[in-house]
Amino acid sequence: MSIDATDEPNSGPNSSKGGKANKKKRKSPAEVQEELRQLSKQQGGEERPPVDLKKIYVRVGIVALVIWVIAVILPGWIPKAGAGVLTALGIGVLVWLDRYVKKQMKLGALLKGADTAEGRKDALQAIDSQFKKGDSTAALAKAQLQMQEDPRAALATLEAVNLDKEIGPIAGQIRAMRAMIHLTLGETQEARSLADKLDLGKQQEPKTRVMFAAVASEAWARTGQGRKAVDTLDLFNPEEPDMGELRAQLWRSRAFAYAAVNDTKGIARAVKKLSEINPHLLGMFVGQKKIHPLLEREAKQVVMKMGIVPRKTIRQKM
């Protein structure tokens, strides 16, 4: 067993109250990540409305009607058979889409109500009991709940999904979430191997594309490809109104990217932006594993200027 001392941010005013504040433990990476997620929810705008299935049904119905009109006009049985096959395929797709959307809405409702430890426990039980074990979308929702308290459990849930059997968008989301957890735990090489497989160009949903870019760029920045990370992040403006819930994640990634290319002005700007969002977010750069010294120094300086005084704590290593 060995004993080491580490710096821990603590508010100045509390430090003078008979040492009571010294009992407060430094935030773990998982706790910092939870703060980031909670902040993202607050920064986001209104929730996206669910898919309007009625409009889809109408459009598919119109297309089917046109196909059948053409099939009736054309002589012979082949056009009719072709129209029948297309109609059957269309009905199959609609049935799948209906089930998928309803499942997403059900999972969304479970996540929305899981804003406390007890709520997360109930939501996890509901997911386990109401969804099949191999359901990838349920696995994503379950991991999102688990990573707030047990990142390792979240990784295990996601790693159990066979990505070779998943459609591209779902496989990409799972890789991105796994990479994010590895980054939070300081496991940069593991995150990098996942980030390299993310295809940013094929993501049609804007916010998903931004999230992939932020996660991949942080992984690149922390594994020796700082310039690639900066160039990628320069494609997105964190201050645009529609970035909402992704603003903090983008500035976090920028902080790591600027540090990787020794851009002190960029580091200072990113750290300042994060401190304006929530000063406690700077804890992810202080006293954690594999943090660039320039980034850690800047974060410490800002923390101290804001009245959050570093103190010494004793931590035991087994």
C-alpha positions in Angstrom: 0.0 0.0 0.0 1.3 3.5 -0.8 0.0 6.9 -0.1 0.1 9.9 -2.5 -1.1 13.5 -2.4 -3.1 15.1 -5.1 -4.5 18.5 -5.7 -8.3 18.8 -5.4 -10.4 21.9 -6.2 -12.3 23.3 -3.2 -14.1 26.5 -2.8 -12.2 29.2 -0.9 -14.9 30.3 1.5 -15.6 26.8 2.7 -12.0 26.0 3.3 -11.9 28.3 6.4 -14.8 26.6 8.2 -12.9 24.4 10.6 -11.6 22.1 7.9 -15.1 20.7 7.2 -14.7 21.3 3.4 -11.6 19.2 3.4 -13.8 16.1 3.8 -15.1 16.6 0.3 -13.6 14.2 -2.2 -12.3 15.1 -5.6 -14.8 14.3 -8.3 -14.2 11.1 -10.2 -14.1 11.0 -14.0 -17.6 9.4 -14.0 -19.0 12.2 -11.8 -17.5 14.8 -14.1 -19.0 13.0 -17.1 -22.4 13.0 -15.4 -22.2 16.7 -14.9 -21.4 17.2 -18.5 -24.4 15.1 -19.5 -26.7 16.9 -17.1 -25.4 20.3 -18.4 -26.0 19.1 -22.0 -29.7 18.4 -21.2 -30.1 21.9 -19.7 -28.4 23.6 -22.7 -30.5 21.7 -25.2 -33.5 23.3 -26.8 -36.9 21.6 -27.1 -37.0 17.9 -27.7 -37.4 16.8 -31.3 -40.9 15.8 -32.1 -41.4 12.1 -32.8 -41.6 10.8 -36.4 -44.9 11.7 -37.9 -46.0 8.2 -39.0 -49.2 9.4 -40.5 -47.4 11.5 -43.0 -45.1 8.6 -43.9 -48.2 6.3 -44.4 -49.8 8.9 -46.7 -46.7 9.3 -48.8 -46.1 5.6 -49.1 -49.8 5.1 -50.0 -49.6 7.7 -52.7 -46.5 6.0 -54.2 -48.2 2.6 -54.0 -51.3 4.0 -55.8 -49.2 5.5 -58.6 -47.4 2.1 -59.0 -50.7 0.2 -59.2 -52.2 2.7 -61.7 -49.1 2.2 -63.9 -49.3 -1.6 -63.4 -53.0 -1.7 -64.4 -52.4 0.4 -67.5 -49.5 -1.8 -68.7 -50.6 -5.1 -70.3 -49.6 -8.5 -68.9 -49.2 -10.0 -65.5 -45.6 -9.0 -64.9 -46.4 -5.3 -64.0 -49.1 -6.5 -61.6 -46.7 -9.0 -59.9 -44.0 -6.4 -59.6 -46.5 -3.9 -58.0 -47.6 -6.7 -55.6 -44.0 -7.4 -54.6 -43.2 -3.7 -54.1 -46.4 -3.2 -52.1 -45.5 -6.2 -49.8 -42.0 -4.7 -49.3 -43.5 -1.3 -48.5 -45.9 -2.8 -45.9 -43.0 -4.7 -44.3 -40.9 -1.5 -44.0 -43.8 0.4 -42.5 -44.4 -2.3 -39.9 -40.7 -2.3 -39.0 -40.7 1.5 -38.8 -43.8 1.6 -36.7 -42.3 -0.8 -34.2 -38.9 1.0 -34.2 -40.4 4.5 -33.6 -42.7 3.2 -30.8 -39.7 1.5 -29.2 -37.6 4.6 -29.4 -40.4 6.7 -27.8 -40.8 4.1 -25.0 -37.0 4.2 -24.3 -37.0 7.9 -24.4 -39.7 8.1 -21.8 -37.8 5.8 -19.5 -34.6 7.9 -19.9 -36.5 11.1 -19.3 -37.8 9.9 -16.0 -34.4 8.6 -14.8 -33.0 11.8 -13.4 -32.3 10.4 -9.9 -30.5 7.3 -8.6 -33.8 5.6 -7.8 -35.2 6.6 -11.2 -32.2 5.1 -13.0 -32.6 1.9 -11.0 -36.2 1.6 -12.0 -35.5 2.4 -15.6 -32.7 -0.2 -15.8 -35.1 -2.8 -14.4 -37.8 -1.8 -17.0 -35.3 -2.1 -19.9 -34.2 -5.6 -18.7 -37.7 -6.8 -18.3 -39.4 -5.1 -21.3 -36.8 -5.5 -24.1 -35.0 -8.4 -25.5 -31.4 -9.1 -24.4 -29.9 -8.6 -27.9 -31.8 -5.3 -28.6 -29.1 -2.8 -29.6 -31.3 0.3 -29.1 -32.2 -0.9 -25.6 -28.5 -1.6 -25.0 -27.7 2.1 -25.9 -30.3 3.4 -23.5 -29.2 1.0 -20.7 -25.6 2.1 -21.2 -26.5 5.7 -21.0 -28.0 5.1 -17.6 -25.2 2.9 -16.4 -22.4 5.3 -17.4 -23.6 7.9 -14.9 -22.7 5.7 -12.0 -20.7 2.7 -13.3 -18.8 3.4 -16.6 -17.4 -0.2 -16.6 -20.9 -1.7 -16.5 -21.9 0.6 -19.4 -18.9 -0.6 -21.4 -19.8 -4.2 -20.8 -23.3 -3.6 -22.0 -22.2 -2.0 -25.2 -19.4 -4.5 -25.9 -21.9 -7.3 -25.7 -23.5 -5.9 -28.9 -22.3 -7.6 -32.1 -21.5 -4.6 -34.3 -21.1 -6.8 -37.4 -24.8 -7.5 -37.3 -26.0 -4.0 -36.7 -27.0 -1.4 -39.3 -24.4 1.4 -39.8 -26.1 4.2 -37.8 -26.6 2.0 -34.7 -23.1 0.5 -34.9 -21.7 4.1 -35.1 -23.6 5.3 -32.1 -22.4 2.3 -30.0 -18.8 2.9 -31.1 -19.1 6.6 -30.3 -20.5 5.9 -26.8 -17.8 3.3 -26.1 -15.1 5.8 -27.2 -16.6 8.5 -25.0 -16.5 6.2 -21.9 -12.9 5.2 -22.6 -11.9 8.9 -22.9 -13.6 9.6 -19.6 -11.6 6.8 -18.0 -8.4 8.1 -19.5 -8.1 5.0 -21.9 -7.1 7.0 -25.0 -5.8 4.2 -27.2 -9.0 2.2 -26.7 -11.0 5.3 -27.6 -8.8 5.9 -30.7 -9.4 2.4 -32.1 -13.1 3.0 -32.0 -12.9 6.6 -33.2 -11.0 5.6 -36.3 -14.0 3.5 -37.4 -16.5 6.3 -37.1 -17.6 7.5 -40.6 -18.4 11.2 -40.0 -19.3 11.8 -43.7 -22.2 9.3 -43.8 -24.1 10.7 -40.8 -27.2 12.4 -42.1 -28.5 13.6 -38.7 -26.6 16.9 -37.9 -26.3 16.5 -34.2 -25.2 12.9 -34.5 -22.5 14.1 -36.9 -21.3 16.8 -34.5 -21.3 14.3 -31.6 -19.2 11.8 -33.6 -16.8 14.6 -34.6 -16.3 15.8 -31.0 -15.7 12.3 -29.7 -13.4 11.3 -32.6 -11.5 14.6 -32.4 -10.8 14.2 -28.7 -9.5 10.7 -29.2 -7.2 11.9 -32.1 -6.0 14.8 -30.0 -5.1 12.7 -27.1 -3.2 10.1 -29.2 -0.9 12.3 -31.3 -3.1 13.6 -34.1 -3.8 17.1 -32.8 -3.8 18.9 -36.2 -6.4 16.4 -37.6 -8.6 17.1 -34.5 -8.3 20.9 -34.8 -9.2 20.8 -38.5 -12.2 18.6 -37.9 -13.5 20.7 -35.0 -13.1 23.9 -37.1 -16.0 22.6 -39.2 -18.4 23.2 -36.3 -19.1 26.4 -34.3 -19.9 25.5 -30.7 -21.6 28.9 -30.2 -24.3 28.4 -32.9 -27.7 28.3 -31.3 -28.6 24.9 -32.6 -25.5 23.3 -31.0 -27.3 23.6 -27.6 -26.7 20.3 -25.8 -23.4 19.7 -27.7 -21.7 23.0 -26.8 -19.9 21.7 -23.7 -18.7 18.5 -25.5 -17.3 20.6 -28.4 -15.4 22.9 -26.1 -14.0 20.0 -24.2 -12.8 18.4 -27.4 -11.4 21.7 -28.5 -9.4 22.1 -25.3 -7.7 18.8 -25.9 -7.1 19.5 -29.5 -5.5 22.9 -28.9 -3.4 21.4 -26.2 -2.2 18.7 -28.6 -0.9 21.4 -31.0 0.4 23.6 -28.2 -2.0 26.5 -29.0 -2.0 28.3 -25.7 -4.5 30.9 -26.8 -6.9 28.2 -28.0 -6.5 26.4 -24.7 -7.3 29.5 -22.8 -10.4 30.2 -24.9 -11.7 26.7 -24.6 -11.1 26.6 -20.8 -12.8 30.0 -20.4 -15.9 28.8 -22.3 -16.2 25.7 -20.2 -15.9 27.7 -17.0 -18.7 29.9 -18.2 -20.9 26.9 -18.8 -20.0 25.3 -15.4 -16.7 25.8 -13.5 -16.9 22.2 -12.2 -16.3 21.0 -15.7 -12.7 22.0 -15.4 -12.2 19.2 -12.9 -11.9 16.9 -15.9 -8.5 18.5 -16.6 -7.1 18.7 -13.1 -5.5 15.7 -11.4 -6.7 13.2 -14.0 -4.7 10.7 -16.1 -3.1 11.7 -19.4 -3.9 15.4 -19.4 -1.6 17.7 -21.4 0.4 19.8 -18.9 -0.5 23.1 -20.7 -4.2 22.2 -20.4 -3.9 21.2 -16.8 -2.0 24.4 -15.9 -4.5 26.6 -17.6 -7.4 24.9 -15.9 -5.8 25.2 -12.5 -5.2 28.9 -13.0 -8.8 29.5 -14.0 -10.0 27.4 -11.1 -7.9 29.4 -8.6 -9.0 32.8 -10.1 -12.6 31.8 -9.6 -11.9 31.2 -5.9 -11.7 27.4 -6.1 -8.6 26.7 -4.1 -6.7 23.5 -4.7 -6.0 21.5 -1.5 -4.1 18.3 -0.7 -6.0 15.1 -0.1 -4.6 11.7 0.9 -5.5 8.9 -1.4 -4.5 5.3 -0.7 -3.4 2.9 -3.4 -3.8 -0.8 -2.9 
